[in-house]
């Protein structure tokens, strides 16, 4: 934590730098993000709206995970935070007022849930995925933060994310259309990969926990309730800081 605190102290001193286009990782989340808080000064905020506790097998302790949070990269949040840091005379990352005052004020002013748009169709190959991708591109070009989402997909064509998870290729394409440069498994938390006519490999992800199951054709309907237990949280998490979320549904 000492290394992170030193990074945050350097950020407090540097001030608002906007989008750091000279960084080799820019944009690491989405185009136009504010890079001033590369290391979040609010960490750990312990706010359940922005993250969750994960159990670490290495330390046997709970670790605060906010890897999907984009709150500190919002221009309004950054501008307001630096303004309050200056007014309160905050110059050190250990100052408790960062989380107790500035974070709470910023969240009250700028935190919001994005609106979800569901794309549905009566059959397979009706154009739902392409429509969702088109909407992602259109909304992104209008200057809004947008991301695709599909709770379950069946496809052999998948892409490995930077964290080593797999998402379907069409969700990766939609993410690119939305300007999301580092897509996560949360946009496609359940990926079904056909193995043969009687088996499907199922990857179920919950907070980076990957469970591998074989589901036989006769048992798939029985697993449906279990498969859909997780996505409601995934989409709730992804709505934070987003303006629109085109959701691609199963065919009716």
BELPE-V280071 format. One record per residue. N is the residue number from 1. RES is the residue in three letters. PSI is psi in whole degrees, -180 to 180 (NA if undefined). Layout:
# BELPE-V280071
n & res & psi
N & RES & PSI
N & RES & PSI
This chain:
# BELPE-V280071
n & res & psi
1 & UNK & -26
2 & UNK & -41
3 & UNK & -42
4 & UNK & -41
5 & UNK & -39
6 & UNK & -38
7 & UNK & -44
8 & UNK & -40
9 & UNK & -38
10 & UNK & -36
11 & UNK & -41
12 & UNK & -35
13 & UNK & -36
14 & UNK & -33
15 & UNK & -170
16 & UNK & 113
17 & UNK & -2
18 & UNK & -144
19 & UNK & 115
20 & UNK & 86
21 & UNK & -14
22 & UNK & -12
23 & UNK & 136
24 & UNK & -19
25 & UNK & -3
26 & UNK & 134
27 & UNK & 131
28 & UNK & -15
29 & UNK & -59
30 & UNK & 155
31 & UNK & 134
32 & UNK & 4
33 & UNK & 153
34 & UNK & 124
35 & UNK & 7
36 & UNK & -40
37 & UNK & 66
38 & UNK & -39
39 & UNK & 118
40 & UNK & 124
41 & UNK & -14
42 & UNK & -5
43 & UNK & 135
44 & UNK & 126
45 & UNK & -22
46 & UNK & 32
47 & UNK & 116
48 & UNK & -16
49 & UNK & -21
50 & UNK & -6
51 & UNK & -170
52 & UNK & 162
53 & UNK & 134
54 & UNK & 146
55 & UNK & 123
56 & UNK & 123
57 & UNK & -24
58 & UNK & -42
59 & UNK & -9
60 & UNK & 22
61 & UNK & 164
62 & UNK & 138
63 & UNK & 136
64 & UNK & 122
65 & UNK & 117
66 & UNK & 35
67 & UNK & -22
68 & UNK & 2
69 & UNK & 134
70 & UNK & 9
71 & UNK & -43
72 & UNK & -4
73 & UNK & 5
74 & UNK & 133
75 & UNK & -42
76 & UNK & -41
77 & UNK & -45
78 & UNK & -48
79 & UNK & -45
80 & UNK & -40
81 & UNK & -47
82 & UNK & -35
83 & UNK & -45
84 & UNK & -35
85 & UNK & -44
86 & UNK & -44
87 & UNK & -35
88 & UNK & -6
89 & UNK & 34
90 & UNK & 122
91 & UNK & -3
92 & UNK & 140
93 & UNK & -18
94 & UNK & -5
95 & UNK & 117
96 & UNK & -19
97 & UNK & -18
98 & UNK & -47
99 & UNK & -38
100 & UNK & -30
101 & UNK & -60
102 & UNK & -47
103 & UNK & -47
104 & UNK & -40
105 & UNK & -44
106 & UNK & -41
107 & UNK & -41
108 & UNK & -33
109 & UNK & -39
110 & UNK & -8
111 & UNK & 135
112 & UNK & 162
113 & UNK & 133
114 & UNK & 157
115 & UNK & 136
116 & UNK & 138
117 & UNK & 120
118 & UNK & 131
119 & UNK & 120
120 & UNK & 159
121 & UNK & 159
122 & UNK & -18
123 & UNK & 169
124 & UNK & 156
125 & UNK & 32
126 & UNK & -10
127 & UNK & 17
128 & UNK & -45
129 & UNK & -43
130 & UNK & -38
131 & UNK & -43
132 & UNK & -41
133 & UNK & -41
134 & UNK & -42
135 & UNK & -39
136 & UNK & -45
137 & UNK & -45
138 & UNK & -47
139 & UNK & -40
140 & UNK & -42
141 & UNK & -20
142 & UNK & 0
143 & UNK & 10
144 & UNK & 154
145 & UNK & 122
146 & UNK & 153
147 & UNK & 147
148 & UNK & 165
149 & UNK & 133
150 & UNK & 123
151 & UNK & -38
152 & UNK & 137
153 & UNK & 150
154 & UNK & 116
155 & UNK & 142
156 & UNK & -18
157 & UNK & 107
158 & UNK & 165
159 & UNK & 139
160 & UNK & 129
161 & UNK & 174
162 & UNK & -27
163 & UNK & 2
164 & UNK & 3
165 & UNK & 170
166 & UNK & 138
167 & UNK & 157
168 & UNK & 154
169 & UNK & -36
170 & UNK & -36
171 & UNK & -33
172 & UNK & -40
173 & UNK & -44
174 & UNK & -39
175 & UNK & -41
176 & UNK & -41
177 & UNK & -31
178 & UNK & -6
179 & UNK & 13
180 & UNK & 109
181 & UNK & -18
182 & UNK & 71
183 & UNK & 148
184 & UNK & 166
185 & UNK & -17
186 & UNK & -19
187 & UNK & -13
188 & UNK & 70
189 & UNK & -24
190 & UNK & 119
191 & UNK & 119
192 & UNK & 125
193 & UNK & 108
194 & UNK & 133
195 & UNK & -44
196 & UNK & -167
197 & UNK & -17
198 & UNK & -7
199 & UNK & 151
200 & UNK & 135
201 & UNK & 128
202 & UNK & 124
203 & UNK & 113
204 & UNK & 129
205 & UNK & 132
206 & UNK & 108
207 & UNK & 48
208 & UNK & 10
209 & UNK & 122
210 & UNK & 122
211 & UNK & 130
212 & UNK & 124
213 & UNK & 153
214 & UNK & 125
215 & UNK & 116
216 & UNK & 155
217 & UNK & -42
218 & UNK & -18
219 & UNK & -2
220 & UNK & -43
221 & UNK & -34
222 & UNK & -26
223 & UNK & -9
224 & UNK & -41
225 & UNK & -40
226 & UNK & -40
227 & UNK & -36
228 & UNK & 14
229 & UNK & -33
230 & UNK & -40
231 & UNK & -34
232 & UNK & -38
233 & UNK & -39
234 & UNK & -46
235 & UNK & -31
236 & UNK & -42
237 & UNK & -40
238 & UNK & -16
239 & UNK & -18
240 & UNK & 123
241 & UNK & 1
242 & UNK & 154
243 & UNK & -42
244 & UNK & 148
245 & UNK & 98
246 & UNK & 120
247 & UNK & 126
248 & UNK & 115
249 & UNK & 165
250 & UNK & 157
251 & UNK & 150
252 & UNK & NA
